[in-house]
Amino acid sequence: MILVDKALEQRQQAGNPIRVAMVGAGFMARGIALQIETAVPGMTVVAISNRSVDGARRAYSEAGVNAVTEVASVAQLEQAIASGKRAVTDDPFLLCEAAQVDAIIEVTGTVEFAAAVVMRAIARGKHVIAMNAELDGTLGPILKTYADRAGVVFTNADGDQPGVIMNLYRFAKGIGVKPVLCGNIKGLHDPYRNPTTQEAFAKHWRQKPNMVTSFADGTKISFEQAIVANATGMRVAKRGMHGPTVPAGTPIREAVHWYPLDDLLGGPGVVDYVVGAEPGPGVFVLGTCDHPVQQHYLNLYKLGEGPLYCFYTPYHLCHFEVPNTVARAVLFHDAAIAPLGAPTVDVVAAAKIDLAAGAVLDGLGEYMTYGLAENSDVAREQQLLPIGLAVGCRLKRAVSRDTALTYADVEIPPGRLCDQLRREQDEYFAQATPHMPRKAAGA
């Protein structure tokens, strides 16, 4: 932020703001538009695409922008941007094609739809900020590979927990502390929650019941921690992570006592979470330092005697920090958080209820499945079904509650881009070669 704010001020003074287009106009997207338009100099949202154009208009209206024009072609969009007008459309691919767009913020929470948009944006040389843990946790490594080839940045967002964790991870490494656990603080975890049980909470916070269900049933945190693992090379200590529950209000600095040391110190480190600690919903990193003099200093600075030291950020501010991610990508070619290479952790589907043969699986945060973080090598060996691909699959046989689904359990709908990209991801990283897949799917 110390660099970003000054760089944005310079763009503002030069009359050359970063031109952002956004795909999606839901609860979080409207917050992003509001933040950019009211609090971020040197950046502007030039266009918003949404299935309902009225939703895109609402996003602008809530941000104080009422003069918008609806466009139906790239030429119309280019003309609107050149004349200083804001554009709305139901066609996201117009945003990807427009030469005057510097970056795309993808904030739909979908996998199949978002994959097509991101692939088109990358192919057209656009930086992509994906505020979409579901997409990143399912296809992030292959999307990052295509982005590298195109010379653009593919990144998840600062402000959401994975980006905040990554900032803290980089900070700890930067002062000579070795991160061994990247953690997330939750207030609730119950894999059997569903949109009915979460309806009142969703209504209170003006969110969708399935979205808040994915928070409660563990699917969202599994995706978030998978993203962190894939960006750091870490793993999970067990399927679903340890996820200890502590008395409400327990200080997060006590986390140095909650995880088996052998899990943390015997490999590349792990991602995990805790339920009930404060400050929630913050994030934390546990690290080690071998130098005895530095250990003395860390003790002096109230981080304890070791061997683990707890660093934490007491909040995550979601849409408030997304513009920083845009600026880092466009101005500094820096990703807030992106896969290192081959995935290390996947999110697999588990049955939330007893599932009957012939049933068609519903979506994330719904009634039938929840997500579990699992190490990618185990997921490959056991042919576990990624939950990001599960929606729309038909069960070939009955599956008992809490059983992890496999590819053999389901019939996958034909012709989906997400499945093609997932096959490419699996094959590409299994080969461990520096070459790109021969054909850019969906480009």
Secondary structure, DSSP 8 states (H G I E B T S, - for coil): -HHHHHHHHHHHHTT--EEEEEE--SHHHHHHHHHHHHH-TTEEEEEEE-SSHHHHHHHHHHTT---EEE--SHHHHHHHHHTT-EEEES-HHHHHH-TT--EEEE----SHHHHHHHHHHHHTT-EEEE--HHHHHHHHHHHHHHHHHHT--EEE-TTSHHHHHHHHHHHHHHTT-EEEEEEEEES---TT--TTTTHHHHHHTT--HHHHHHHHSSHHHHHHHHHHHHHHT-B-SSTT----EEEEEEEGGGGGGSS-HHHHHSSS-EEEEEEEEESTT-EEEEEE---HHHHHHHHHTTS-SSS-EEEEES---GGGGHHHHHHHHHHH---SB---SS-SEEEEEEESS-B-TT-B---TTSSSEEEEEEEHHHHHHHTB-BGGGTTT-EESS-B-TT-B-BGGGEE--TT-HHHHHHHHHHHHHHHT-S---SS-TT-
